[in-house]
Amino acid sequence: NYADITFEKKIIGLPDGNLDLTDHSNRDYFTAPEAIDSDHPLGQVTPSALPPLEEEVKVNSVDIHARVKIDKSSISDTLLGTVIHQIICSYNPVATDSVQTITQQLKMYELQEVVSAEWMLKSIQALYQYVDGGIIHKELPLTGIMPDGKKVSGYIDMVVEQEDGLILVDHKTFSAEEGDLTAKARSHSGQLALYQDILQKTLGKPVTKTCIYFVFEGKIVELL
C-alpha cells in the first residue's frame, strides 16, 4: 500500500501528437513537496522494478484485436518497447495520415519490416475503443517521495480520465512465446498499485480499471 506517499496536484497536460519523447520541457508533472522530514537517506525508486503485491491478484483477460507474431531475435527489447510506446503516445485519433506517420516512425529505427504500420494503427484504434472515451493522458510523468524518504519517478503510459473515474493502462511488448501473460501481468501489480494510489490521491477520482495492454497479443489483462 503506497497511500502514504506525499504528492500535490499540479496541471495535467495532454502531450501534443508529435511529442518528442526525449524532450520533457513541455510536460506537466505530478510533483511532491521538496521539504519532507525523513530519517532515511534519499534514494531512487523505479516503479517498474517494484516487487508484485504479496496478496494474490485476480485478473481478467480481454481480447481487443488480432495478435501478431514478431520475430525479436535481432531486435533489442528496449528499442522495440520504446518505439511502440512512442507510436501509441503520438497517435492522433483525428489525423488522416496515421499510417504514413507510423511508417515514418518505424523506418527511423528500421522496424518497418518487423511491425506493420496498418496493423499497428488498427491495434491503437482497438485500444481507444476499449477505453471508450474520456480525456486521454499519455506518457504522464510523475515524481514523489515515498514514506521511507526515497524518491519515486516514472511515467504512466496511459491514463483515461472519465466522469466516474480513471482507467490506468500500462503497455507491454511481452509476447506469449516469452512466457505466461497472466504471470507477467501479476508481476507488475506493485508498479500499478503505486500508480493507482498516486492518481487517486492527486486527482481525487477512483481508478475504475487497472490494465496491462499486451500490444502484440491483442490482449488487455485487467488486474482486479
C-alpha positions as CSV (number, residue, x, y, z in Angstrom):
1,N,0.0,0.0,0.0
2,Y,1.6,3.3,-1.2
3,A,-1.2,5.5,0.2
4,D,1.2,7.5,2.4
5,I,3.2,8.9,-0.5
6,T,3.2,12.7,-0.3
7,F,2.0,14.3,-3.5
8,E,0.5,17.6,-4.5
9,K,-1.5,18.1,-7.7
10,K,-0.3,20.3,-10.5
11,I,-1.5,20.8,-14.0
12,I,-2.1,17.7,-16.1
13,G,-1.3,18.2,-19.7
14,L,-2.2,16.2,-22.8
15,P,1.0,15.8,-24.8
16,D,0.8,17.0,-28.4
17,G,0.6,14.5,-31.2
18,N,4.2,15.0,-32.4
19,L,5.8,14.9,-28.9
20,D,9.5,14.3,-28.8
21,L,9.8,11.7,-26.1
22,T,13.3,12.9,-25.3
23,D,12.2,16.4,-24.6
24,H,10.5,16.8,-21.2
25,S,10.4,20.6,-21.2
26,N,6.8,20.9,-22.2
27,R,5.5,18.2,-19.8
28,D,3.5,18.9,-16.7
29,Y,4.3,16.8,-13.6
30,F,2.7,15.4,-10.5
31,T,5.3,16.6,-8.0
32,A,5.9,16.1,-4.4
33,P,6.9,18.8,-1.9
34,E,10.7,19.1,-1.6
35,A,10.8,19.7,2.1
36,I,9.9,16.4,3.7
37,D,11.3,15.4,7.1
38,S,12.8,11.9,7.0
39,D,15.4,10.0,8.9
40,H,16.1,8.0,5.7
41,P,18.6,8.9,3.0
42,L,17.1,10.0,-0.3
43,G,17.3,7.2,-2.8
44,Q,15.7,6.5,-6.2
45,V,12.8,4.0,-6.7
46,T,11.9,2.9,-10.2
47,P,8.2,1.9,-10.3
48,S,8.7,-0.9,-12.8
49,A,11.3,-2.5,-10.5
50,L,8.9,-2.7,-7.6
51,P,8.0,-6.3,-6.4
52,P,4.5,-7.6,-7.0
53,L,1.9,-7.3,-4.3
54,E,2.0,-10.0,-1.7
55,E,-1.6,-10.9,-2.0
56,E,-2.9,-12.9,-4.9
57,V,-4.1,-10.6,-7.7
58,K,-7.1,-11.7,-9.7
59,V,-7.1,-11.0,-13.4
60,N,-9.5,-10.8,-16.3
61,S,-8.3,-11.1,-19.9
62,V,-10.0,-9.3,-22.8
63,D,-9.2,-9.8,-26.5
64,I,-9.4,-6.4,-28.3
65,H,-7.7,-7.2,-31.6
66,A,-5.8,-9.8,-33.6
67,R,-2.4,-10.9,-32.3
68,V,0.7,-10.7,-34.4
69,K,3.9,-12.8,-34.1
70,I,7.0,-10.7,-34.0
71,D,10.5,-12.0,-34.7
72,K,12.5,-10.4,-31.9
73,S,15.7,-12.4,-32.4
74,S,17.6,-9.5,-33.9
75,I,15.8,-6.7,-32.1
76,S,16.6,-5.0,-28.8
77,D,13.6,-5.4,-26.4
78,T,14.3,-1.9,-25.1
79,L,14.3,-0.4,-28.6
80,L,11.2,-2.2,-29.6
81,G,9.4,-1.2,-26.5
82,T,10.4,2.4,-26.8
83,V,9.3,2.7,-30.4
84,I,5.9,1.1,-29.7
85,H,5.3,3.4,-26.8
86,Q,6.3,6.4,-28.9
87,I,3.8,5.3,-31.7
88,I,1.0,4.9,-29.2
89,C,1.8,8.2,-27.5
90,S,1.9,10.2,-30.7
91,Y,-1.2,8.8,-32.2
92,N,-3.8,11.4,-33.0
93,P,-7.3,9.9,-33.5
94,V,-8.5,12.7,-35.8
95,A,-5.4,12.6,-38.1
96,T,-5.9,11.3,-41.6
97,D,-2.3,10.3,-42.3
98,S,-1.8,7.9,-39.3
99,V,-0.4,5.1,-41.5
100,Q,2.2,7.3,-43.1
101,T,3.2,8.7,-39.7
102,I,3.6,5.3,-38.1
103,T,5.5,4.1,-41.2
104,Q,7.9,7.0,-40.8
105,Q,8.4,6.2,-37.1
106,L,9.1,2.6,-37.8
107,K,11.5,3.5,-40.6
108,M,13.5,5.7,-38.3
109,Y,14.5,2.6,-36.4
110,E,14.5,0.2,-39.3
111,L,11.5,-1.7,-37.9
112,Q,9.1,-1.2,-40.9
113,E,9.7,-4.9,-41.9
114,V,9.1,-6.1,-38.4
115,V,5.9,-4.3,-37.5
116,S,3.1,-3.5,-40.0
117,A,2.0,0.2,-39.8
118,E,-1.5,-0.8,-40.8
119,W,-1.7,-3.4,-38.1
120,M,-0.3,-1.0,-35.6
121,L,-2.9,1.6,-36.4
122,K,-5.7,-0.9,-36.0
123,S,-4.3,-2.0,-32.7
124,I,-4.3,1.5,-31.3
125,Q,-7.8,2.1,-32.6
126,A,-8.9,-1.0,-30.8
127,L,-7.3,0.2,-27.6
128,Y,-9.2,3.5,-27.9
129,Q,-12.4,1.6,-28.5
130,Y,-11.7,-0.4,-25.3
131,V,-11.3,2.6,-23.0
132,D,-14.4,4.1,-24.6
133,G,-13.9,7.8,-24.4
134,G,-12.6,10.3,-21.9
135,I,-9.6,12.6,-21.6
136,I,-6.6,10.6,-22.5
137,H,-3.2,11.5,-20.9
138,K,-0.3,9.7,-22.5
139,E,3.2,9.2,-21.0
140,L,2.1,11.1,-17.9
141,P,5.2,11.9,-15.8
142,L,5.2,11.8,-12.0
143,T,7.6,12.3,-9.1
144,G,7.2,12.0,-5.4
145,I,8.6,10.9,-2.1
146,M,7.8,7.6,-0.5
147,P,7.2,7.1,3.2
148,D,10.8,5.9,3.7
149,G,12.2,9.1,2.2
150,K,13.1,7.6,-1.2
151,K,12.2,9.5,-4.4
152,V,10.0,7.8,-6.9
153,S,9.7,8.9,-10.5
154,G,8.3,7.4,-13.7
155,Y,5.8,7.7,-16.5
156,I,2.3,6.3,-16.7
157,D,1.8,5.0,-20.2
158,M,-1.9,6.0,-20.4
159,V,-4.5,7.4,-18.0
160,V,-8.1,7.8,-19.3
161,E,-10.0,10.4,-17.2
162,Q,-13.7,9.7,-17.3
163,E,-16.6,11.2,-15.4
164,D,-16.9,8.3,-13.0
165,G,-13.2,7.6,-12.6
166,L,-9.9,6.7,-14.1
167,I,-8.6,3.9,-16.3
168,L,-4.9,3.1,-15.9
169,V,-3.2,1.3,-18.8
170,D,0.4,0.1,-19.0
171,H,1.7,-1.1,-22.4
172,K,3.9,-4.2,-22.7
173,T,5.6,-5.7,-25.8
174,F,6.0,-9.0,-24.0
175,S,4.6,-11.9,-26.0
176,A,3.1,-15.3,-25.2
177,E,6.2,-17.0,-26.7
178,E,8.2,-15.5,-23.8
179,G,6.0,-16.7,-21.0
180,D,2.6,-16.7,-19.3
181,L,0.8,-13.4,-19.8
182,T,-1.2,-13.6,-16.6
183,A,2.0,-14.2,-14.6
184,K,3.7,-11.3,-16.3
185,A,0.7,-9.0,-15.5
186,R,0.8,-10.0,-11.9
187,S,4.5,-9.3,-11.7
188,H,3.7,-5.7,-12.3
189,S,1.0,-5.4,-9.7
190,G,3.2,-3.4,-7.3
191,Q,4.0,-0.9,-10.0
192,L,0.4,-0.4,-10.9
193,A,-0.7,-0.2,-7.3
194,L,1.7,2.7,-6.8
195,Y,0.4,4.4,-9.9
196,Q,-3.2,3.8,-8.7
197,D,-2.6,5.3,-5.3
198,I,-0.9,8.4,-6.8
199,L,-3.6,9.0,-9.2
200,Q,-6.4,8.6,-6.7
201,K,-4.7,10.9,-4.3
202,T,-3.9,13.6,-6.8
203,L,-7.0,13.6,-9.0
204,G,-9.5,12.8,-6.3
205,K,-11.2,10.2,-8.5
206,P,-11.2,6.4,-8.1
207,V,-9.3,4.2,-10.5
208,T,-12.0,2.0,-12.0
209,K,-9.7,-0.2,-14.1
210,T,-6.1,-1.1,-13.9
211,C,-4.9,-2.8,-17.0
212,I,-1.9,-4.1,-18.9
213,Y,-2.1,-3.9,-22.6
214,F,-0.1,-6.7,-24.3
215,V,0.3,-5.0,-27.7
216,F,1.4,-7.9,-29.9
217,E,-1.0,-10.3,-28.2
218,G,-4.0,-8.0,-28.7
219,K,-5.0,-8.6,-25.1
220,I,-5.9,-6.4,-22.2
221,V,-5.3,-8.0,-18.8
222,E,-7.3,-6.3,-16.1
223,L,-5.9,-6.5,-12.6
224,L,-8.9,-6.8,-10.2
